[in-house]
Amino acid sequence: MGSPIRLIASILLLLTMVVSSEETFNGLKKDEVWLCVRWQWTTTPVEGKTNCVEWAKKDCSNRLYPEICKRGG
């Protein structure tokens, strides 16, 4: 009788550990984003097409508005 209860409890514990993990599938924490820090023109500046040359990880966890930080503002 105690065996199914232990099984259910262990499954719930495992799910809790997976969900509460701080790392996401792409290796970033909850409030981290990849932002382009260096770019170059791919066409003329009049056409306005650019290509990102260098990406950097930015931590937005201690910002007042993390949504704005994540958009690059």
C-alpha positions as CSV (number, residue, x, y, z in Angstrom):
1,M,0.0,0.0,0.0
2,G,2.9,2.4,0.8
3,S,4.6,1.7,-2.5
4,P,2.3,3.6,-4.9
5,I,2.3,6.6,-2.5
6,R,6.2,6.6,-2.5
7,L,6.2,6.4,-6.3
8,I,3.8,9.3,-6.6
9,A,5.7,11.3,-4.1
10,S,9.0,10.7,-5.8
11,I,7.6,11.6,-9.2
12,L,6.2,14.9,-7.8
13,L,9.5,15.6,-6.2
14,L,11.3,15.0,-9.4
15,L,8.9,17.3,-11.4
16,T,9.3,20.0,-8.7
17,M,13.1,19.9,-9.1
18,V,12.9,20.1,-12.9
19,V,10.4,23.0,-12.9
20,S,12.2,25.0,-10.2
21,S,15.5,24.7,-12.0
22,E,16.9,28.2,-12.8
23,E,18.5,27.2,-16.1
24,T,16.4,27.1,-19.2
25,F,16.9,24.9,-22.3
26,N,19.2,27.4,-23.9
27,G,21.5,27.8,-20.9
28,L,20.1,31.2,-19.9
29,K,18.7,32.0,-16.5
30,K,15.2,33.5,-16.2
31,D,16.2,37.2,-16.7
32,E,19.1,36.7,-19.0
33,V,19.1,37.5,-22.7
34,W,21.5,37.5,-25.7
35,L,21.9,41.0,-27.1
36,C,23.8,42.2,-30.2
37,V,26.7,44.4,-29.0
38,R,28.5,44.9,-32.3
39,W,27.0,45.0,-35.8
40,Q,27.9,45.9,-39.4
41,W,26.0,47.1,-42.4
42,T,25.3,44.4,-45.0
43,T,23.9,46.8,-47.5
44,T,24.0,50.6,-47.8
45,P,22.9,52.5,-44.7
46,V,20.0,53.9,-46.8
47,E,18.5,50.4,-47.1
48,G,19.1,49.8,-43.4
49,K,20.0,46.1,-43.3
50,T,22.5,45.0,-40.7
51,N,24.2,41.8,-39.5
52,C,25.1,41.1,-35.9
53,V,28.9,40.5,-35.5
54,E,29.1,39.9,-31.7
55,W,26.6,38.7,-29.1
56,A,26.7,39.2,-25.4
57,K,24.8,37.7,-22.5
58,K,23.0,40.4,-20.4
59,D,21.6,39.9,-16.9
60,C,18.3,41.9,-16.4
61,S,17.4,40.4,-13.0
62,N,18.1,43.5,-10.9
63,R,16.4,46.0,-13.2
64,L,13.2,47.9,-12.4
65,Y,11.7,46.9,-15.7
66,P,13.3,43.6,-16.9
67,E,11.1,43.5,-20.0
68,I,12.6,46.7,-21.3
69,C,16.1,45.5,-20.6
70,K,15.4,42.2,-22.5
71,R,14.4,44.2,-25.5
72,G,17.7,45.9,-25.5
73,G,16.6,49.3,-24.1
